[in-house]
Amino acid sequence: MRPDLVTLFSGTNDVVELHFDADRLARDVEQMHRTLIAGGATVLTFTLPDLTPVLPLARPLRGRIRLLNETLRRVSASTGAILADLATHPVASDPRLWSPDRLHANALGHTRIAAALAYALGLPGTDEAWAEPLPPVPPPSMIQRLAAEVRWGRRFFLPWAWQQLLGSSSGDGLRPKRPDLEPV
């Protein structure tokens, strides 16, 4: 299809796997960047913000996320890919930008990411407003936080853990929305 612009983000699934190999991830990401750029595409990527404000259980993954981001920065600098360094902006870790599963951005989060990517590309009319913090809200009580953790664990963590034990994935058996390559 010879794309002229590719938004590529990779590594989150690697970070949550039992065994994380940052060197293999770096080789894979670099190969993808170089292949796409050699084909004439501008490659646009971004770092993963600190997930602990969104997902307290992610605290043990902080080191892996740091390695992922260092890898993305290094590979982007080496290949010439454009990097939007979301991890350096506290707003990217605001739980209000994340979906209930706490692993994917919600509509507001995707809007902020799109604005950050447009700014990184230097598109006319863009600015750093995407990085401005959201208005403050009162912090939840300890009971509200605990209840939210229990609901999240029951709805998202336990099913994920069960799938891991069974060696399956939430995407198993699903068909793609658009199985055929088509121009956009």
Secondary structure as GFF3:
##gff-version 3
##sequence-region A 1 184
A	DSSP	beta_strand	5	7	.	.	.	ID=ss1
A	DSSP	alpha_helix	12	16	.	.	.	ID=ss2
A	DSSP	alpha_helix	22	38	.	.	.	ID=ss3
A	DSSP	beta_strand	42	46	.	.	.	ID=ss4
A	DSSP	three_ten_helix	56	61	.	.	.	ID=ss5
A	DSSP	alpha_helix	62	79	.	.	.	ID=ss6
A	DSSP	beta_strand	82	84	.	.	.	ID=ss7
A	DSSP	three_ten_helix	86	88	.	.	.	ID=ss8
A	DSSP	three_ten_helix	90	93	.	.	.	ID=ss9
A	DSSP	three_ten_helix	95	97	.	.	.	ID=ss10
A	DSSP	alpha_helix	107	121	.	.	.	ID=ss11
A	DSSP	three_ten_helix	128	131	.	.	.	ID=ss12
A	DSSP	alpha_helix	142	152	.	.	.	ID=ss13
A	DSSP	pi_helix	153	157	.	.	.	ID=ss14
A	DSSP	alpha_helix	158	166	.	.	.	ID=ss15
###
